[in-house]
Amino acid sequence: MQAIALMADKSVGALVVLEQDTVVGMISERDYARKVVLMGRSSKDTLVKDIMTTPVVAVSPQDTIDECMRIVSAKGIRHLPVLDMDKLVGVVSVGDLVKHLVWIQGETIQYLHEYIAGPAAIHRQL
């Protein structure tokens, strides 16, 4: 119950579960829905450790957006903890990845438009 309340309070869909600074699991709204609600368990009596997803699929700060997208697609997950030398330094969501890809595509479209239209078209827009 506390984990779901924390997710609601922070407007996030998942939490990283740490044990003495070591990532030991992830708990998401999906875990809650499937492993508590659908199983008829009590929210107040169910512990995070009993429903968290483990082992955790994580990435490093050096991984690319494309690598992260491949992982979330292949594993069917929505959140990737980012670990730097086994220390949690962030979490990337599929929403973060999609927003970045949309931004990149917008930049590419703008560049191609300017390339095709030529410098004269740019001056006409100004």
Secondary structure, DSSP 8 states (H G I E B T S, - for coil): -HHHHHHHHHT-SEEEEEETTEEEEEEEHHHHIIIIITTT--TTT--HHHH-B-S---B-TTS-HHHHHHHHHHHT-SEEEEEETTEEEEEEEHHHHHHHHHHHHHHHHHHHHHHHHHHHHHHHH-
